[in-house]
Amino acid sequence: MKYQIGEPGRIAVARFEDGDDILKGLVDIAIKENIRAGVFYLVGGMKEGRFVVDPKTEQMPPVPDWREISESHEIVGIGTIFWDEKEPRVHFHGAYAKRDEVKAGCLRQNAKAFLVLEAIVMEIKGVSAQRELDPVSNMVLLKI
C-alpha cells in the first residue's frame, strides 16, 4: 500500500438537471475549478448510463462485463477525481435502483441525469496522486 496525506480544500455543490451528462459535468467542474484531486458523492436520479459490474475473467487485461440503464433509476455512490497528464479522470462506483431491483457497478459511459441529481465535490489539497496508464491492466489507474 502507498498513501499520501492531504487536506480538505474547497467544496462544490452541483445540481444536474434532467438530461445533463453526469460524467462530463464532473470533469467540467474539475477543469474549471482546477481540482487536481478530489472525492465526490452523487445522489438523485439517473435515466441512462453504462456501467461495469466485474471483469468477465480474472485474466489481465480485464474484459469488462457491461450493464445498461435505459430508464429512470435512483442512484447513490462515491467517486474520485484525479488527473492524468492532461485531463481529469473520474472513477465512480454506485448503486442504481428501480423498484425492488438494485444494481451496482462502475459508471463509465452515457450517464444522464433524471429529473435532478446532486453532487458534492470535495477537493483534496497537498497530494500529488494522479492517474497513469497501467500496461498490465491497460487501464488508467491511480498512482501515488
C-alpha positions in Angstrom: 0.0 0.0 0.0 1.1 3.5 -0.8 -0.5 6.7 0.5 -0.3 10.4 0.9 -1.8 12.8 3.5 -3.7 15.7 2.2 -6.1 18.3 3.5 -9.6 19.3 2.6 -9.9 22.1 0.2 -12.9 23.8 -1.5 -16.3 22.1 -1.7 -18.5 22.4 -4.7 -22.2 21.7 -4.6 -23.7 20.9 -8.1 -27.2 20.2 -9.3 -27.5 18.2 -12.5 -30.8 18.7 -14.3 -32.8 16.3 -16.4 -30.7 15.0 -19.3 -27.4 16.5 -18.1 -24.3 14.4 -18.8 -23.1 13.5 -15.3 -19.6 12.3 -16.0 -18.9 15.3 -18.3 -20.3 17.7 -15.7 -17.9 16.4 -13.1 -14.9 16.7 -15.5 -16.1 20.2 -16.3 -16.1 21.2 -12.6 -12.6 19.8 -12.1 -11.3 21.7 -15.2 -13.0 25.0 -14.4 -12.0 24.9 -10.7 -8.6 23.3 -11.3 -9.4 20.5 -8.8 -6.5 18.2 -9.3 -7.6 15.6 -6.7 -11.0 15.1 -5.1 -13.7 12.9 -3.8 -17.4 13.3 -4.8 -20.8 11.9 -3.8 -23.8 11.6 -6.1 -27.4 11.2 -5.0 -30.6 11.5 -7.1 -31.9 10.2 -10.4 -30.3 8.8 -13.5 -32.2 7.7 -16.7 -29.4 6.4 -18.8 -25.9 5.0 -18.3 -23.4 2.2 -18.9 -21.5 0.6 -16.1 -19.2 -2.3 -15.4 -20.1 -4.9 -12.9 -17.0 -7.1 -13.0 -14.3 -8.3 -15.3 -15.5 -11.3 -17.3 -12.5 -13.3 -16.0 -9.6 -12.7 -13.6 -7.1 -12.5 -16.5 -5.2 -9.4 -17.5 -6.0 -7.2 -19.2 -9.6 -7.4 -17.8 -12.5 -7.6 -20.2 -15.4 -5.5 -18.7 -18.8 -7.0 -18.2 -21.2 -4.2 -19.1 -24.7 -3.3 -17.9 -27.0 -0.6 -19.1 -29.6 1.7 -17.6 -32.2 2.9 -20.1 -34.9 4.3 -17.8 -35.1 6.2 -14.5 -33.2 4.8 -11.5 -32.3 6.1 -8.1 -28.6 6.5 -7.7 -26.2 6.8 -4.8 -22.4 6.4 -4.7 -18.9 7.8 -4.2 -16.1 8.6 -6.6 -12.8 10.2 -7.1 -11.2 12.7 -9.4 -7.5 12.6 -10.2 -5.8 14.0 -13.3 -3.7 12.1 -15.8 -1.1 14.0 -17.7 -3.7 16.2 -19.5 -7.2 15.9 -18.0 -9.3 14.9 -15.0 -10.3 11.3 -14.8 -13.5 10.3 -12.9 -13.9 6.9 -11.1 -17.3 6.3 -9.6 -19.0 3.3 -8.0 -22.6 3.4 -7.3 -25.9 1.6 -6.7 -28.7 2.0 -9.2 -32.2 1.1 -8.0 -35.5 0.7 -9.8 -38.5 -0.6 -7.8 -37.1 -3.6 -5.9 -34.1 -4.2 -8.2 -30.7 -2.8 -7.2 -27.6 -3.0 -9.4 -24.1 -1.8 -8.5 -21.0 -1.0 -10.5 -18.5 1.4 -12.0 -20.3 4.0 -14.1 -18.3 4.7 -17.3 -20.4 6.0 -20.1 -23.6 7.8 -21.3 -24.6 8.9 -17.8 -27.7 11.1 -18.0 -29.4 12.7 -15.0 -33.1 12.1 -14.4 -35.1 15.0 -13.0 -32.4 16.1 -10.6 -29.1 14.7 -9.3 -27.0 16.3 -6.6 -23.2 16.2 -6.4 -20.9 17.2 -3.6 -17.3 17.5 -4.8 -14.6 17.9 -2.2 -11.1 19.0 -3.2 -8.1 17.2 -1.7 -5.1 19.6 -1.4 -1.5 18.7 -0.8 -1.4 15.3 -2.7 0.4 14.6 -5.9 -1.5 11.4 -6.8 -2.6 11.1 -10.4 -3.9 8.6 -12.9 -1.5 6.7 -15.2 -1.9 4.0 -17.8 -1.1 0.6 -16.3 0.4 -1.6 -19.0 -0.7 -4.8 -17.4 -4.4 -4.0 -17.0 -4.5 -1.4 -19.9 -6.5 0.8 -17.5 -5.7 4.3 -16.3 -5.1 3.7 -12.5 -4.3 5.8 -9.5 -0.5 6.2 -9.0 0.8 7.6 -5.7 
